């Protein structure tokens, strides 16, 4: 029994390759910024590090799940269930959601759209337990706001619509 299927290893290799290329490219704009101790590459390298952590966590989860599954079980189920209409709509939603998020980021701002984006992403990822949906969404949102707003002191889009702009400014005054 394969512990980690080749397709997952290939996907992980592509992500790691992307991270390596982006990291090497980051040296081209590594300039010191006044009042910012992490230089211009601080937050992009942090994101790359988080991508590597996510890839490794995903591989570990697949390894663990396959190690717990009895031999020969699940292979046929996976092939048939991936072809269902619901799975196709879920995949379409997973692909469309980041595009919609990017489109709404400028008018509504990072601070208003991100928790909804995280929640919907978890929902499309088949998480149905409400305490986890809300807890993970708020926890990840708080972590992102803390890292980018407090540690990296990065200005994220506040939004052009007045209500969302006011909310973003209110949240930033609390954080900083």
N, C-alpha and C positions, 0 to 999 in steps of 0.2 A: 504494500500500500504506500502510495506517495504521500508524504506528510504535507508538502507544499506543492501544488500543481505547477507545471511549467508556465502556464499562462499568468499565474500570480507572480512567479519569479521574474518573468519577462516584464510585466507591468512595474514591479518594484525596481528593476534595472533601468527602465526608462525614466522613472521618477528620480532615481539617484543620478543618472546621467544628466538630467535637466539641472539638478542641484549643482553638480560639479561644473557644468558649463556656466551657469549663472554666477557661481562663486568666483570662478576665474575671471569672468567679465566684470565683476564688481571692483576689481583692482583698478579698472580704468577710470572710475569716478571716486576713488578713495581719497577724499580731500578733507582736511580738518575744517570744522565749522566752529565759528566763534560761539561760545556759550553752549556747546553741545559736545559732550565728552566722547560720544560713540562715533563721531565723524559721519560723513555722508552715507557710509555703508552699514551703519549700525542696525537700522531696522530691516533692510533687505536681507542681511545675513541672519538676523534673528528669524525671519520668516523661512529662510532656507533650512535653518536648523530645525524648526518646527516641522517642516515637510519631511525631513529625514526621520524625526521621531515618529511621525504619523505612519510612515512607510514601515518602519521596524515594528511598531505596535500592531499594524495590520497583518504583517507576516507572522508575528507571534500568535495572533488570534487564529489565523488559519491553521497554523501548526498545531495549536492546542485543540481546536475543534476537530481536526482530522485525527489527532492522536486518541481522542475520546470516542470517536465513531468506530463501531465494529467494522472489520474488514468486509468490503464489498457492499456496504450499505450506503445509500445516498447518491451513488453515481448516476443511476437511472433517473432518480427523482430530480436531480439538478438539471439534467438535460431537458426533461419535459417541462418543468416549471418555468424555465427561462424563456420558453416560447409562448407563454400565455399572453393574452392581451393586457392583463393587469401589469405584468412585468414590463411590457413595452411602454405603457403609459408612465409607469414609475421611472423608467429610464429616460423617457422624453422629459419628464418633469425635472429629473436630476440635471439634465443638460440645459434646460431652459431657465431654471431657477437662478443660477449665477448670472445669466445674461440679463434677466429682469432686475436682479439686485444691482448690477452695474448701471443699468439704465436709471434706476430710482435713486442711486447714491447721491448724485448731484442735487436734484431738487429736494429730496427729503433728508439727506445727510446720513452720515455713518451711524450716529448715535440712535437714530430712530429706526433705521432699516435693519441693522445688524441683528438685534434680538429676534425679529420676525424671520429673517433669513435662516438663522440657526435653528429655530423652532421648526420651520417648514422642511429644512434639510433633514432633521431627525425624523420628522413625520414621514417623509418620502423614503427614508431608510428603514421603514417598517417598525419604528419604535412606537408602541401604543400605550405604554405605562405613563399616565399623566404626571406622577411625581418626578419621574426621570426626564420626561420632556421639558417640564418647567425648570427643574433643578439644573439639568445640564445646560439648557439654553441660558439661564441667568448666570450660572457659574462661568461658562465660557465667555459670555458677554462681559462679565466683570473682569475676568482675566485679560481679555483683549483691551478693554478700556484702561485698566491699570498699566499694562505693559506699554501701550502706545501713548496714553495720555500722561502717565506719571513717570514711568522709568525713561522712556525714549523721548518724552515731551514733544510728540509729533502732532502737528495740526492735521486733523482728519476733516473731511468735508462736513460742514455744519448744516448745509441745506439752504436752498433759496426760498422756500416757502416759509413765511414768517413764523408760524406756529412751531415748525420743526427747528428752525434757526434759534428761536427762543429756548426751546427745550435743550438743544445742544449746548448753548451758552450757559444755561442754568446748571447742567450736568458738569461742564468743565469747571465752573467756579467751585463746585463741591469737591471735585477731584484734585484740583491744583490748590 
